[in-house]
Amino acid sequence: MSLEVLDLALDAISQLRPVVGRIKRHDRPLAKQITDAANSVVLNIGEGAYNDPGTSKARYFTAMGSANEVRVGVRAALCWGHVSEGQASLVVERYDPVVRILYRLVHR
C-alpha cells in the first residue's frame, strides 16, 4: 500500500505544479511552503516504506500532515484569489486519497 500512496503523491505533484506557478506570481512564500510540503509528502513516504515499523509510522504521520498542509495551502490561495475554484479543487481531490491511505497506514 505504501508504494501505491507514493505513486498517488507523485501524481498529485504533477497536478499541483501549474497551480504553484500561479500562486508564486502572487505569493512566493506561500508557493514555497506548498512546494516544501509536497516534497515532504513523497520523501517521508519513501523513507517510511523502507524502515522499521515505528519509524515508518512516524514518517507516514509526517507525510499525512504535509499532505494536509498542501490542501490547506491551496485552499488559502483560493481565498486570496490566486487560483480558481477549479484549480484548487483538482489539487485537493488528488491529495484526498493520499491523506486517506496514510491515515489507514498509521492507524492499522
CNS distance restraints for C-alpha pairs under 8 A (distance, minus, plus):
assign (resid   1 and name CA) (resid   5 and name CA) 6.37 0.50 0.50
assign (resid   1 and name CA) (resid 101 and name CA) 7.81 0.50 0.50
assign (resid   2 and name CA) (resid   6 and name CA) 6.21 0.50 0.50
assign (resid   2 and name CA) (resid  45 and name CA) 6.97 0.50 0.50
assign (resid   2 and name CA) (resid  49 and name CA) 6.06 0.50 0.50
assign (resid   2 and name CA) (resid 105 and name CA) 7.90 0.50 0.50
assign (resid   3 and name CA) (resid   7 and name CA) 6.32 0.50 0.50
assign (resid   3 and name CA) (resid  49 and name CA) 7.37 0.50 0.50
assign (resid   4 and name CA) (resid   8 and name CA) 6.33 0.50 0.50
assign (resid   5 and name CA) (resid   9 and name CA) 6.07 0.50 0.50
assign (resid   5 and name CA) (resid  45 and name CA) 7.74 0.50 0.50
assign (resid   5 and name CA) (resid  98 and name CA) 5.81 0.50 0.50
assign (resid   5 and name CA) (resid 101 and name CA) 6.57 0.50 0.50
assign (resid   5 and name CA) (resid 102 and name CA) 7.44 0.50 0.50
assign (resid   6 and name CA) (resid  10 and name CA) 6.16 0.50 0.50
assign (resid   6 and name CA) (resid  42 and name CA) 6.09 0.50 0.50
assign (resid   6 and name CA) (resid  45 and name CA) 6.18 0.50 0.50
assign (resid   6 and name CA) (resid  46 and name CA) 7.05 0.50 0.50
assign (resid   7 and name CA) (resid  11 and name CA) 6.11 0.50 0.50
assign (resid   8 and name CA) (resid  12 and name CA) 6.08 0.50 0.50
assign (resid   8 and name CA) (resid  94 and name CA) 7.51 0.50 0.50
assign (resid   8 and name CA) (resid  95 and name CA) 7.96 0.50 0.50
assign (resid   8 and name CA) (resid  97 and name CA) 7.77 0.50 0.50
assign (resid   8 and name CA) (resid  98 and name CA) 6.39 0.50 0.50
assign (resid   9 and name CA) (resid  13 and name CA) 6.44 0.50 0.50
assign (resid   9 and name CA) (resid  38 and name CA) 7.96 0.50 0.50
assign (resid   9 and name CA) (resid  41 and name CA) 7.02 0.50 0.50
assign (resid   9 and name CA) (resid  42 and name CA) 6.11 0.50 0.50
assign (resid   9 and name CA) (resid  94 and name CA) 7.87 0.50 0.50
assign (resid   9 and name CA) (resid  95 and name CA) 7.04 0.50 0.50
assign (resid   9 and name CA) (resid  98 and name CA) 6.25 0.50 0.50
assign (resid  10 and name CA) (resid  14 and name CA) 6.73 0.50 0.50
assign (resid  10 and name CA) (resid  42 and name CA) 6.71 0.50 0.50
assign (resid  11 and name CA) (resid  15 and name CA) 6.69 0.50 0.50
assign (resid  11 and name CA) (resid  94 and name CA) 7.81 0.50 0.50
assign (resid  12 and name CA) (resid  16 and name CA) 6.04 0.50 0.50
assign (resid  12 and name CA) (resid  91 and name CA) 6.76 0.50 0.50
assign (resid  12 and name CA) (resid  94 and name CA) 5.26 0.50 0.50
assign (resid  12 and name CA) (resid  95 and name CA) 6.31 0.50 0.50
assign (resid  13 and name CA) (resid  17 and name CA) 5.91 0.50 0.50
assign (resid  13 and name CA) (resid  38 and name CA) 6.72 0.50 0.50
assign (resid  14 and name CA) (resid  18 and name CA) 7.93 0.50 0.50
assign (resid  15 and name CA) (resid  19 and name CA) 7.50 0.50 0.50
assign (resid  15 and name CA) (resid  90 and name CA) 7.30 0.50 0.50
assign (resid  15 and name CA) (resid  91 and name CA) 6.07 0.50 0.50
assign (resid  15 and name CA) (resid  94 and name CA) 7.64 0.50 0.50
assign (resid  16 and name CA) (resid  20 and name CA) 6.11 0.50 0.50
assign (resid  16 and name CA) (resid  91 and name CA) 5.77 0.50 0.50
assign (resid  17 and name CA) (resid  21 and name CA) 6.41 0.50 0.50
assign (resid  18 and name CA) (resid  22 and name CA) 6.51 0.50 0.50
assign (resid  19 and name CA) (resid  23 and name CA) 6.29 0.50 0.50
assign (resid  19 and name CA) (resid  83 and name CA) 6.98 0.50 0.50
assign (resid  19 and name CA) (resid  87 and name CA) 6.68 0.50 0.50
assign (resid  19 and name CA) (resid  88 and name CA) 7.68 0.50 0.50
assign (resid  20 and name CA) (resid  24 and name CA) 5.93 0.50 0.50
assign (resid  20 and name CA) (resid  31 and name CA) 5.50 0.50 0.50
assign (resid  20 and name CA) (resid  34 and name CA) 7.48 0.50 0.50
assign (resid  20 and name CA) (resid  35 and name CA) 7.33 0.50 0.50
assign (resid  21 and name CA) (resid  25 and name CA) 6.68 0.50 0.50
assign (resid  21 and name CA) (resid  31 and name CA) 7.58 0.50 0.50
assign (resid  22 and name CA) (resid  26 and name CA) 7.18 0.50 0.50
assign (resid  22 and name CA) (resid  82 and name CA) 6.63 0.50 0.50
assign (resid  22 and name CA) (resid  83 and name CA) 6.70 0.50 0.50
assign (resid  23 and name CA) (resid  27 and name CA) 5.75 0.50 0.50
assign (resid  23 and name CA) (resid  28 and name CA) 7.09 0.50 0.50
assign (resid  23 and name CA) (resid  30 and name CA) 7.31 0.50 0.50
assign (resid  23 and name CA) (resid  31 and name CA) 5.64 0.50 0.50
assign (resid  23 and name CA) (resid  77 and name CA) 6.65 0.50 0.50
assign (resid  23 and name CA) (resid  82 and name CA) 5.45 0.50 0.50
assign (resid  23 and name CA) (resid  83 and name CA) 6.77 0.50 0.50
assign (resid  24 and name CA) (resid  28 and name CA) 4.48 0.50 0.50
assign (resid  24 and name CA) (resid  29 and name CA) 7.72 0.50 0.50
assign (resid  24 and name CA) (resid  30 and name CA) 7.37 0.50 0.50
assign (resid  24 and name CA) (resid  31 and name CA) 5.07 0.50 0.50
assign (resid  24 and name CA) (resid  32 and name CA) 7.77 0.50 0.50
assign (resid  26 and name CA) (resid  82 and name CA) 6.43 0.50 0.50
assign (resid  27 and name CA) (resid  31 and name CA) 6.33 0.50 0.50
assign (resid  28 and name CA) (resid  32 and name CA) 6.13 0.50 0.50
assign (resid  29 and name CA) (resid  33 and name CA) 6.16 0.50 0.50
assign (resid  30 and name CA) (resid  34 and name CA) 6.19 0.50 0.50
assign (resid  30 and name CA) (resid  73 and name CA) 7.09 0.50 0.50
assign (resid  30 and name CA) (resid  77 and name CA) 7.89 0.50 0.50
assign (resid  31 and name CA) (resid  35 and name CA) 6.12 0.50 0.50
assign (resid  32 and name CA) (resid  36 and name CA) 5.98 0.50 0.50
assign (resid  33 and name CA) (resid  37 and name CA) 6.09 0.50 0.50
assign (resid  33 and name CA) (resid  73 and name CA) 7.91 0.50 0.50
assign (resid  34 and name CA) (resid  38 and name CA) 6.15 0.50 0.50
assign (resid  34 and name CA) (resid  69 and name CA) 7.15 0.50 0.50
assign (resid  34 and name CA) (resid  70 and name CA) 5.23 0.50 0.50
assign (resid  34 and name CA) (resid  73 and name CA) 6.04 0.50 0.50
assign (resid  34 and name CA) (resid  74 and name CA) 7.54 0.50 0.50
assign (resid  35 and name CA) (resid  39 and name CA) 6.19 0.50 0.50
assign (resid  35 and name CA) (resid  70 and name CA) 7.88 0.50 0.50
assign (resid  36 and name CA) (resid  40 and name CA) 6.08 0.50 0.50
assign (resid  37 and name CA) (resid  41 and name CA) 6.30 0.50 0.50
assign (resid  37 and name CA) (resid  66 and name CA) 4.94 0.50 0.50
assign (resid  37 and name CA) (resid  67 and name CA) 6.74 0.50 0.50
assign (resid  37 and name CA) (resid  69 and name CA) 6.42 0.50 0.50
assign (resid  37 and name CA) (resid  70 and name CA) 5.99 0.50 0.50
assign (resid  38 and name CA) (resid  42 and name CA) 6.82 0.50 0.50
assign (resid  38 and name CA) (resid  66 and name CA) 6.71 0.50 0.50
assign (resid  38 and name CA) (resid  67 and name CA) 6.52 0.50 0.50
assign (resid  38 and name CA) (resid  70 and name CA) 6.30 0.50 0.50
assign (resid  39 and name CA) (resid  43 and name CA) 6.08 0.50 0.50
assign (resid  40 and name CA) (resid  44 and name CA) 5.81 0.50 0.50
assign (resid  40 and name CA) (resid  62 and name CA) 7.91 0.50 0.50
assign (resid  40 and name CA) (resid  63 and name CA) 6.29 0.50 0.50
assign (resid  40 and name CA) (resid  66 and name CA) 6.29 0.50 0.50
assign (resid  41 and name CA) (resid  45 and name CA) 6.20 0.50 0.50
assign (resid  41 and name CA) (resid  62 and name CA) 7.48 0.50 0.50
assign (resid  41 and name CA) (resid  63 and name CA) 4.25 0.50 0.50
assign (resid  41 and name CA) (resid  64 and name CA) 6.98 0.50 0.50
assign (resid  41 and name CA) (resid  66 and name CA) 5.64 0.50 0.50
assign (resid  41 and name CA) (resid  67 and name CA) 5.87 0.50 0.50
assign (resid  42 and name CA) (resid  46 and name CA) 6.05 0.50 0.50
assign (resid  42 and name CA) (resid  63 and name CA) 7.19 0.50 0.50
assign (resid  43 and name CA) (resid  47 and name CA) 6.14 0.50 0.50
assign (resid  43 and name CA) (resid  63 and name CA) 7.96 0.50 0.50
assign (resid  44 and name CA) (resid  48 and name CA) 5.89 0.50 0.50
assign (resid  44 and name CA) (resid  59 and name CA) 5.13 0.50 0.50
assign (resid  44 and name CA) (resid  60 and name CA) 6.46 0.50 0.50
assign (resid  44 and name CA) (resid  62 and name CA) 6.84 0.50 0.50
assign (resid  44 and name CA) (resid  63 and name CA) 5.45 0.50 0.50
assign (resid  45 and name CA) (resid  49 and name CA) 6.05 0.50 0.50
assign (resid  45 and name CA) (resid  59 and name CA) 6.56 0.50 0.50
assign (resid  45 and name CA) (resid  60 and name CA) 5.98 0.50 0.50
assign (resid  45 and name CA) (resid  63 and name CA) 6.27 0.50 0.50
assign (resid  46 and name CA) (resid  50 and name CA) 7.15 0.50 0.50
assign (resid  47 and name CA) (resid  51 and name CA) 6.61 0.50 0.50
assign (resid  47 and name CA) (resid  56 and name CA) 7.30 0.50 0.50
assign (resid  47 and name CA) (resid  59 and name CA) 6.93 0.50 0.50
assign (resid  48 and name CA) (resid  52 and name CA) 7.94 0.50 0.50
assign (resid  48 and name CA) (resid  55 and name CA) 6.66 0.50 0.50
assign (resid  48 and name CA) (resid  56 and name CA) 3.94 0.50 0.50
assign (resid  48 and name CA) (resid  57 and name CA) 7.01 0.50 0.50
assign (resid  48 and name CA) (resid  58 and name CA) 7.78 0.50 0.50
assign (resid  48 and name CA) (resid  59 and name CA) 5.23 0.50 0.50
assign (resid  48 and name CA) (resid  60 and name CA) 6.30 0.50 0.50
assign (resid  49 and name CA) (resid  56 and name CA) 6.48 0.50 0.50
assign (resid  50 and name CA) (resid  56 and name CA) 7.49 0.50 0.50
assign (resid  51 and name CA) (resid  55 and name CA) 6.13 0.50 0.50
assign (resid  51 and name CA) (resid  56 and name CA) 5.47 0.50 0.50
assign (resid  52 and name CA) (resid  56 and name CA) 5.91 0.50 0.50
assign (resid  53 and name CA) (resid  57 and name CA) 6.14 0.50 0.50
assign (resid  54 and name CA) (resid  58 and name CA) 6.45 0.50 0.50
assign (resid  55 and name CA) (resid  59 and name CA) 6.18 0.50 0.50
assign (resid  56 and name CA) (resid  60 and name CA) 6.13 0.50 0.50
assign (resid  57 and name CA) (resid  61 and name CA) 6.17 0.50 0.50
assign (resid  57 and name CA) (resid 105 and name CA) 7.29 0.50 0.50
assign (resid  57 and name CA) (resid 106 and name CA) 5.39 0.50 0.50
assign (resid  58 and name CA) (resid  62 and name CA) 6.33 0.50 0.50
assign (resid  58 and name CA) (resid 106 and name CA) 7.96 0.50 0.50
assign (resid  59 and name CA) (resid  63 and name CA) 6.11 0.50 0.50
assign (resid  60 and name CA) (resid  64 and name CA) 6.00 0.50 0.50
assign (resid  60 and name CA) (resid 102 and name CA) 5.98 0.50 0.50
assign (resid  60 and name CA) (resid 105 and name CA) 7.17 0.50 0.50
assign (resid  60 and name CA) (resid 106 and name CA) 6.48 0.50 0.50
assign (resid  61 and name CA) (resid  65 and name CA) 6.28 0.50 0.50
assign (resid  61 and name CA) (resid 102 and name CA) 7.24 0.50 0.50
assign (resid  61 and name CA) (resid 103 and name CA) 7.68 0.50 0.50
assign (resid  61 and name CA) (resid 106 and name CA) 6.51 0.50 0.50
assign (resid  62 and name CA) (resid  66 and name CA) 6.18 0.50 0.50
assign (resid  63 and name CA) (resid  67 and name CA) 6.06 0.50 0.50
assign (resid  63 and name CA) (resid 102 and name CA) 7.52 0.50 0.50
assign (resid  64 and name CA) (resid  68 and name CA) 6.28 0.50 0.50
assign (resid  64 and name CA) (resid  98 and name CA) 7.54 0.50 0.50
assign (resid  64 and name CA) (resid  99 and name CA) 5.40 0.50 0.50
assign (resid  64 and name CA) (resid 102 and name CA) 5.78 0.50 0.50
assign (resid  64 and name CA) (resid 103 and name CA) 6.97 0.50 0.50
assign (resid  65 and name CA) (resid  69 and name CA) 6.16 0.50 0.50
assign (resid  66 and name CA) (resid  70 and name CA) 6.33 0.50 0.50
assign (resid  67 and name CA) (resid  71 and name CA) 6.50 0.50 0.50
assign (resid  67 and name CA) (resid  95 and name CA) 6.36 0.50 0.50
assign (resid  67 and name CA) (resid  98 and name CA) 7.20 0.50 0.50
assign (resid  67 and name CA) (resid  99 and name CA) 6.34 0.50 0.50
assign (resid  68 and name CA) (resid  72 and name CA) 6.16 0.50 0.50
assign (resid  68 and name CA) (resid  95 and name CA) 7.62 0.50 0.50
assign (resid  68 and name CA) (resid  99 and name CA) 6.96 0.50 0.50
assign (resid  69 and name CA) (resid  73 and name CA) 5.89 0.50 0.50
assign (resid  70 and name CA) (resid  74 and name CA) 6.15 0.50 0.50
assign (resid  70 and name CA) (resid  95 and name CA) 7.90 0.50 0.50
assign (resid  71 and name CA) (resid  75 and name CA) 6.25 0.50 0.50
assign (resid  71 and name CA) (resid  91 and name CA) 7.23 0.50 0.50
assign (resid  71 and name CA) (resid  92 and name CA) 5.23 0.50 0.50
assign (resid  71 and name CA) (resid  95 and name CA) 6.81 0.50 0.50
assign (resid  72 and name CA) (resid  76 and name CA) 6.07 0.50 0.50
assign (resid  73 and name CA) (resid  77 and name CA) 6.23 0.50 0.50
assign (resid  74 and name CA) (resid  78 and name CA) 6.25 0.50 0.50
assign (resid  74 and name CA) (resid  88 and name CA) 5.86 0.50 0.50
assign (resid  74 and name CA) (resid  91 and name CA) 7.59 0.50 0.50
assign (resid  74 and name CA) (resid  92 and name CA) 7.57 0.50 0.50
assign (resid  75 and name CA) (resid  79 and name CA) 6.33 0.50 0.50
assign (resid  75 and name CA) (resid  88 and name CA) 6.33 0.50 0.50
assign (resid  76 and name CA) (resid  80 and name CA) 6.24 0.50 0.50
assign (resid  77 and name CA) (resid  81 and name CA) 6.20 0.50 0.50
assign (resid  77 and name CA) (resid  82 and name CA) 5.20 0.50 0.50
assign (resid  77 and name CA) (resid  83 and name CA) 6.12 0.50 0.50
assign (resid  78 and name CA) (resid  82 and name CA) 5.74 0.50 0.50
assign (resid  78 and name CA) (resid  83 and name CA) 5.06 0.50 0.50
assign (resid  78 and name CA) (resid  84 and name CA) 6.15 0.50 0.50
assign (resid  78 and name CA) (resid  85 and name CA) 6.52 0.50 0.50
assign (resid  78 and name CA) (resid  88 and name CA) 6.50 0.50 0.50
assign (resid  83 and name CA) (resid  87 and name CA) 6.26 0.50 0.50
assign (resid  83 and name CA) (resid  88 and name CA) 6.58 0.50 0.50
assign (resid  84 and name CA) (resid  88 and name CA) 6.25 0.50 0.50
assign (resid  85 and name CA) (resid  89 and name CA) 5.98 0.50 0.50
assign (resid  86 and name CA) (resid  90 and name CA) 6.24 0.50 0.50
assign (resid  87 and name CA) (resid  91 and name CA) 6.61 0.50 0.50
assign (resid  88 and name CA) (resid  92 and name CA) 6.18 0.50 0.50
assign (resid  89 and name CA) (resid  93 and name CA) 5.91 0.50 0.50
assign (resid  90 and name CA) (resid  94 and name CA) 6.35 0.50 0.50
assign (resid  91 and name CA) (resid  95 and name CA) 6.43 0.50 0.50
assign (resid  92 and name CA) (resid  96 and name CA) 6.11 0.50 0.50
assign (resid  93 and name CA) (resid  97 and name CA) 7.51 0.50 0.50
assign (resid  94 and name CA) (resid  98 and name CA) 7.34 0.50 0.50
assign (resid  95 and name CA) (resid  99 and name CA) 6.30 0.50 0.50
assign (resid  96 and name CA) (resid 100 and name CA) 6.28 0.50 0.50
assign (resid  97 and name CA) (resid 101 and name CA) 6.02 0.50 0.50
assign (resid  98 and name CA) (resid 102 and name CA) 6.14 0.50 0.50
assign (resid  99 and name CA) (resid 103 and name CA) 5.99 0.50 0.50
assign (resid 100 and name CA) (resid 104 and name CA) 6.40 0.50 0.50
assign (resid 101 and name CA) (resid 105 and name CA) 6.25 0.50 0.50
assign (resid 102 and name CA) (resid 106 and name CA) 6.29 0.50 0.50
assign (resid 103 and name CA) (resid 107 and name CA) 6.09 0.50 0.50
assign (resid 104 and name CA) (resid 108 and name CA) 5.85 0.50 0.50
